[in-house]
Amino acid sequence: MSHGLDYDLVIIGAGVGGHGAALHAVSCGLKTAIIEAADMGGTCVNRGCIPSKALLAASGRVRELRDAHHLKALGIQVDRVNFERQAIADHAGNLVLKIRDDLTNSLKRLGVETIRGRGKVAGAQKVSISTEAGEKVITAQDIIISAGSIPFVPPGIELDGKTVFTSDDGVKLDWLPPWIAVIGSGYIGLEFADVYTALGSEVTMIEALDQLMPGFDPDIAKLAQRVLIAPRDIETKVGRLAKKVTPGSPVVIELADAKTKEVVEVLEVDACLVATGRIPATQDLGLETVGVELDRRGFIPVNDQMAVVSDGQPVPHLWAIGDATGKMMLAHAASAQGVVAVENICSRTRTINYRSIPAAAFTHPEVSFVGLTEPAAQELAKAEGFTVQSVRSYFKGNSKAIAEGETDGVAKVIYRQDTGEVLGVHIIGLHASDLIQEAANAIAEQRTVHELAFFVHTHPTLSEVLDEAYKRAVGAH
């Protein structure tokens, strides 16, 4: 530290992204401090990935044990399956505490100073921290902003945290409404619909766009609707805008035609989960002190090295990562961005390949994807002058899936016809979230189906679903 400042690196926000950046910074020899105003671990640990997966794990077991037809096919009979809502909620809450403690302890063990309070930029290489004791200013050679995001609540929707709530309150599982409306059919809406139907609630899913699961590859969305929605106690309303939602008993939802905005139906339900996406928590970060303006959606503009930019130029010593940048609102993407930012701080030029970052919905069965959807690949092909091909392989032909009695599923591989380079992979089926990593690594290395078709997969495993897809791709030429 020859610069004479308090720290080499100060990170604003101790979510998964900030935590990942801090760990990497320490391994690079940087004196590091991390500032957090709320719970250590941010959204992922406290209100997102971790508690929701605990709820999905528990409710998934209930669903599995109540599927008498499936169990009978395996030679198993279970008389009665009961569950305790509070015990399931406690399972999620206890997991949050454990992961949060592990995260906090890892920072302490490595010598990262944790400062409790609200941090914001106070000028070049300066951060002001508001605490109960007052305000103080610290200096650092470099600053990383990892401010995260909050649930987006559309206008006209009133929250009370009990009958109308976002995923932040949903993960607490305070009660099980007999009938719950879920606004939004993205991965958050799908996962909560999975939990609630497994535990006995009726669900009405409301989607403003003209198709369910609009962010997913169309072929996967089609099968997901047949497997995840149609057989369950889920009613769907597509092309409907929740124009007004009033909490109470009952919750009153005014549904409008998404195009005309005219109210066409009024629903009365027991509860309503608002799963309409997330927006950046980027207000009052002091960015104006260094001449930085947020983009029109409120995200912090960054370049491929994660440097904050103003008028197209990087602002010296200022970086941003995670949901606040709007690049890819996923915990593991934030962590990867943190590592990239630290590498560039250490003068080792590195960028991030967003196409190789996978994502998953932890429904039963799971949905996962990496790279481009087929429509996006076709757009790229049109712009760059190549042809897109895609192949599918099915879980119903996989020995392990047959042994498990879980044969609903498909893997879809999208690739360039000329070079064979894999552009995208989409999977719905048993353990799809684990299977996608192989495809993510292949895309990161720009592998071709011609190479991948000769890789050897363990038999009998679900990974052979991808093996079969690669081989079909080669056979298609």
N, C-alpha and C positions, 0 to 999 in steps of 0.2 A: 504494500500500500504506500507507494511513493507520492500519491496524489494529495495527501493531507486531508482527505474527506473522512467522514465517520465510517463509511462502509464502501466496499467495492460494489455491492449490489443490494438494493432495497426492492422488495417485491410487495406490491399492494394487492392483498387478497390471498388467503391461504386455502383456496379450494384445491382440487386435484391438480390443476394447471400450475398454480403457484408452488405447491408442494413439490411437483416434479422438477420445476425450475430450480428450487432451492437445493434439492438433493444433488442435482447435476452441478450446480454452481460450487457447492462444497467440494465435490470430487475434482473440480477444476482449480481448487485452491483459493476461491473468492471468499472474503469476509462478507457474510450475508445476513440480512435481517428480513423478516417477513411480518407484515402488518395485517391484522384481522380485527374487524369490528364485531363480528357475530361468531357463529360456531366454526371452529376449526374443521376443515374438510369441505366447506362450502355446500353447494346444492347437492352434488353427487352423493356425498357421505351422509348428509343429514336429511335431505328431502327428496332425493332422486334415486339414482342407480341402486344404492345399497338397500334402503328399506323396501323399495318396490320389488326388488328381486327376492327379498325374504318373504314378502307377502305372496309373490308368485310361486315360490317353492312350496310354501305351506298349502296354499289353495290348490295348487296343481296336484299335490298328493291326495287331497280330498276328492278332486275330480276323478283321479285315477282309481281310487279305492271304491268309488261309487259307480264306476263303469262295470257293472256286473257282466255284461256281454263280453267285454274285452277280457276280464279276468277269467271267465268261464272257459274261453278259448285257450287260456294258458293252464287250465286245470285247477284254478283257484276259486274258492268260494269265501266271500266275506259277508257275514250276516248283517251287521249294522255299522255304519261309520258316523261317528259324532265328532264335533269339534267345538272348541271354545274360542269365540271371537277375541276375547281379551288376551288369551294365551298366544294366539297368532300375532296380535298387535304387539305383545310383549317380545315375541321372537324378533320382530323387526326392530323394535326399540333397543333391545339389548345388543343387536348386531351393530347398530349405529354407534352406540357407546363404545363398543370394542374397537371398531375401525377408527373412530375419532381419536381414541386414546393411543392406538398404535401409530397413527399419523403424527399426533402431537409429540409422542415420545421419540419417534424417529428424528424429528427436527432437533429436539433437545439433545439427543445422543450425539448428533453430528456437529453440534455447536452453532446451529442457526439460532439467532436471537429472535424470539417471538415478542412482538410489541402489540398489546391489545389496545385498539382504538380505531378511529376512522382516518385512513390516510388519503391524501390527495397531493397532486403536484403543486409545488409552490414557487415554480420558476426552474431555470436550468439546474439540474442535478440537486434539486431540493424537494423534500417531502414534508408537508405539515401533518401532524397527527393530533386529532382531537380525542381527548380522553376525559374521564370524569374529573381528573385532577387539573384539567386545563389543556392548553395547546402547546406543542413544542415542534421545533423544526429540526430535521436531521438532513445530512448531506450524503450523497453517494455518487460514485463514479458513473454508475448506470442504474436506471429505474425500469422495472417491469410492472406494467399494470395488468392485473388479472382479476378484474372486477366482477366477472360472471354475469348471470342473467336472472330474471324473475319471470314468473308466468305472465303471459299476455291475457288480459281480460278485455274483451271487446266492449265498446260503448253500449249501454243499455242493459248490461249484466251487473246485478248488484250481489256482492258476496256477503255472507254472514259467517262463513267458516264452519257452519254446522249443516245447513240444508243446501246451501250453494257454496261450493268451494273449489279450489284448484288442487293440483297434485300435491302441493305443499301440505295441505291438511288431509288429503286422501290417504297418504301413507300412514297416518296415525290409526286408521281403521277404527274410529271412535264408535261407529255403529254400522249395521248392515241394513240399508234401506230396502224395503220390499220391491220398490220400483225406482230405478235411478236413470236419469237421462245423462248421457255422455256427449258433450259437444266437442266434435273433432274426431276424425278417424285416422290420425297419425299413430305413431308407435305408443305414445302415452295413453291415448284413448283406447287403443287395442289392448294394451296390458291391463288397464283397470277393468275393462269389460271382461277380460279373462278371469281376473280375481273375483269380481262381483258375481258373475254367473256360476263360477265353481262353488261359491258359498251360498247360493240360493236366491240371489236377487234377479229380478227382471231388468233388462237394459233396453233403453231406446237410444240408438246412436244417431246423432244429428251431424250431417256434413253439408257445409255451404256450397262446396264445389259440386260439379255434376257427376262425380264418381267417388266411390269409397276409396280410401287409401291412396290419395292422389300422388303422394311422393314415391310410391313403390313402382317397380316394373309392372306393366299392365298384366302380363301373364301370371306373375306371382300374386298380384292383387286379386285376380280372378279366382285362383285356386284357394287363396286365403279366405275369401268370402264363403267358398263352399265348405271349407274345413273349420274355420274359426268363428263364423257368424251364423250361417244357415242352420246347423244342427243345434244351436244353442238358443237360449231364451232371449234373443236379441232382435229387436225390431229396428229397421233402418229407415232414415228419412234423408234422402239425398237431394241436393239443390235447395236446401232449406236453411235459412239464416235465423239464428236465435236472436230476434230483434230486441226482445225484452225478457229478462228473467228476474222474477221477484221471489225472494226467499220467503219461507213460511211453511205452514202445514195446511194445504199442500203448497209445493213450489209451483208457481205459474209461469209457463214459458210461452211467449208469443212467437210463433214460427211464421216467417215471411218467405215468399218466393225470392230466391237469391237474385234473380234478374230484375224483377219488377219492384222488389222491396215491399210489396203489399202483403199484409198479414193474411194467411190462408188457413191457419189452424192454431188452436190454443190447447196446450198440454197441461195437465195437472199431475205432477209426480211427487214422490216422497223426497227426492233429493236430486241435485244436479252437479255433475263434475264438469268443470270448464277445462278442457284439454285442447286449447287453441294455439299452442305453441308458446314460445318464450321470446322476451325482448331483452336487450342489453341493459345492465345496471350501470349506466355510464354517466348519469347526471352528477353534477357537482364533484368532478374529479380534478378540477383546476387546470384542465388542458388549455384553457384560454391564456394562461400565464406563459405558455410557450408557443402561442400562435396556432394551436391545433383546433380544427373544427370537426365535430362529429359528422358522419354522412347523414343523408336524409332519413335513414331508419334508426339513427342513434348509435351506430357502431363506430368504433375507433378505426380510422383508416390505417392500414399497415401494408408494407411490401412483402415480398416472398421471404425476406430474412427476419420478419416479425418486427422490423423497425417501424415506429409510428411515423407517418408521413404528413407533411403539410405542403400544399401546392405541388404535390408530386415528388417532393424531396424529403429524404429521411431527416427527422429531427435528431440531432446528436444526443446519444446516450439515453434515448427514451424508446421503450419497447412495449408491445402489448400482445397478450395471448388469450386464448380461450374464447368463451361465448361472447365476450365484449367486442371481439373483432368480427363476429358474424361469419367466419369462414366455414366452420363446421362445428355445430353446437353439440359436441360430444366430449365426455370427460377425457377419454384417451387421446383425442385430438388436441385438447388443451395441454395435456402433459407433453405430447410430442412437440407442440409449438414452444413450450417452455425450454425444452432441451435445445431446439434450433436457435432460440433467442440467445441462450447462454453460449452456445458454440460461436455465434457471430460476435457476441461481446468479447470472447476470447480470440477474436481475429481469425477464426477458422470458418470460412464461408460455407454456409449450409442453408439449404432451402427445404421446404416440406412438400411432399407429393400427396396432395389431397385425394387423388384418384385411388391411391393404395390404402386409404384408411377405411376399415370395415365398420359396419354398424349392424345392430341387431335389435329385434323386438323379442322379448323373452316370454312370448305367449306359448300355448301348448297346442300344436307344435310351434317351434320357434321359426322366426323369419330373419334372414340375414342377407346382407348384400355388400358388395364392394365395387367401386368403379361406376361405369355408366349404365343407365337403363337403356333398353333398346331404342326408344325414341330419341334419347340424347345422343346415343352412338350414331344413329342415322343422320342427325343434324350435323355432327362432326364430320361424318363421311361425305356429306354433301358439300361442306365447306372445304374439305381437304382433298376430295376427289378419289376416294376409295370405296370399296363395297363391304358392307357388314354382313356377317353370317352369325347364326346362333344355333345351338343344339341344346337338347334337353335329355336328361336321364332321370329315371323315376325310382323312388324308394321301394315301390312294390316289386322291383326286380332285384333288390339288395338283400342278401342272405341275413345280415344282422338285423335289418328292419323287420324282415319276415319273422325271425326268431323272437323279436320283441313284441310282435303283433302291432307294430306302429308303421304301417306302410303308406300312409298319406304323406306325399311330399314329392318335390321335384327340384332338381338343380338345373339352372339355365346358365350356359356359358356363351358370352357374346364376344366375338373376335373379328379381326380384320381378315378378309378373304385372301388378300395378297401376301401378307407377311405371316399371318397366323397369330399376331400379337393379341393377347387377351385384353379386352377393354372393360369387361364387367362380368361379375358372377352374382347370381341371385339364387338363394336357397330357401325353401320352406320345407320343414320336416324335423324329425327327431335330431336334437343336438346341432341344429343349423348354426348356432352362434359359435360353436367350436370348429365346425367344418370350414367356416369361411376364412379362417386365418391362412390356410394353405393357399387359397386363391389370392388373398391380400398380398402375401409374399411374392406370388408369381407376378402380380401386376407391378409391384414395387421393382422387381428385377426385369420387367418388360419381357417376360417369358412368352413363348409361343405355344400353341396347342401341339405343334409338332414335337417340341421338347417334352412337354408335360405328359404326352401320351405314352412316353417310354419310362416315366417314373414308376417305381414299384410301391404299391399300397398293401398294407397288411390285410390278410383275409382271415376270417370274415369281419370286416368293419364297415361302418357307415362311410368312411373316406372313399370307399370304392364307388360311391355315387359320382364323385368328381372324376375319378379314374375313368369310369364308363363314359362320362361326358366328353373328356378329352379324346378318348379313342374314337368316339362317334364323330367328333369334329374332323379328325384325320381321315376317317373313312368316308367323309362327305365329299372329299376332293376327287 
